[in-house]
Amino acid sequence: MLIVLDEHSRKPIYEQIISEIKRNVYEGALKPKDQIPSIRELATTLGINPNTVKKSYAVLENQNIIQSRSTKGTFITSKIDHILQDTINSCYSKISSEIEQLIKLGISKEEIFKRIRVGG
């Protein structure tokens, strides 16, 4: 599992960890039932406060992405199909927003889709 943090980002570190773990899941680097590092391990690896990782893990657990089992560790749940669907929906939403912006700038839908098909 690779987690890359941007210390210059305005996005809080705990949110970056959440995003990075989700990215690892939908890219297939993490699969259901895979064990992820403990809070202390990940904090040490990333050079951050364990409370930051704990906060990230709490959010991920609330979203049913990870599950902590006492004395055994923290694992990716089997219920992660929704992550991929959420990502797809987010991408469609961004695309729709950009298309709306182009239409407001006076570009027709036909021109937009023509340029998309040709690649620019």
N, C-alpha and C positions, 0 to 999 in steps of 0.2 A: 504494500500500500504506500503510495507516494502522496504526501501532503506538502503543498507549496503555499507558504504564507507570504503576503505582501505587506511588509511593515509600513509602507507608505500609503496604503489604501485607507480610505475613510471607513471602509467596512470593518466592524469590530473583529478581532481575532477569533472569538468563539464562533461567529457566523462564517468566517472563512474556513474554519475546521469543518463545520457542518456541510458547507458547499463542497469541500474537497472530499469528504467521505462519501457524499451522495454521488459525486463525479466518479469516484472509484467504483461505486456500485453499478452505475449505468454504463460505464465503459467495460465492465466485466472483470476488473481487477479484484473486486471483492464479490463473492458469491454467497448465497444463503448458507448459513451455518459456519462461515469463515470466522475465525477468532480475530479480533482486532486488539491492538496494544492496550494495556491497562492505562488508567488515567495517569499514573505516575510515569510509566514508560514513555507515553506520548509526550507528556509535558517535558520530560528530560530530553527526549530527541529533538523537540522543537525549541527548547530553551525558553519555555514560558511557565507561568504559574499553573500548578495542578488544578486550581479552582476554575481556570479558564476552560481547560479540557473537561472538567466535571460538568460545567454549564453546557458545553456542546453535547456531551453524551446524554445529559438529561433531556435536552430538546430532541435529539435523535431517538431516544427511547420513547418519548411522548408521541413521536411521529411513526412509531412502530418500525423503525429502520434497524435499530439495534436492540439487544436484550441482554441485560446483565444477569448472570447466574452466580449467586454467592459462592465463593471459593473456586469457581471454575473459570470465570472470566467474562468477557463481553463479546457477543457474537452478532453477526448480521442475521436478521430474522428471515424467515421463509416468506414473509409477506411484503416483499419489496417491489412487486410488479407496479405498484402505484407510483414509485419514484420515476420510472421510465415514462409513464403516462403524464405525470406532472411536468416533467421536463419537456415532453412533446407539446403539451398545452401551453407552457410558458413560451416556447419558441414560436408557436402559431400566434400567440398574443403579440409578441414583439414584431413579427412580420406584419400582422394586421395593422398595428400602430404605425409602422413605417410606411405602409401603403396609403393609409389615411393621410399621413403627412404629405406624401407626394401628390395625392389628389388635391389637397389644399393648396399646393404650389402650382396647380393648373395642369398637371400631367394626367393624361387619360389612363384608365385602367388598361386599355389595349396596349398603349405604349409601355406601361410598366411591365406587363406580362410578356410582351415581345422582348424587352431588354433582359428580363429574367431568363427566358428560354435561350437567348443567344449568349448569355453569360456576361452581360455588361452593356 
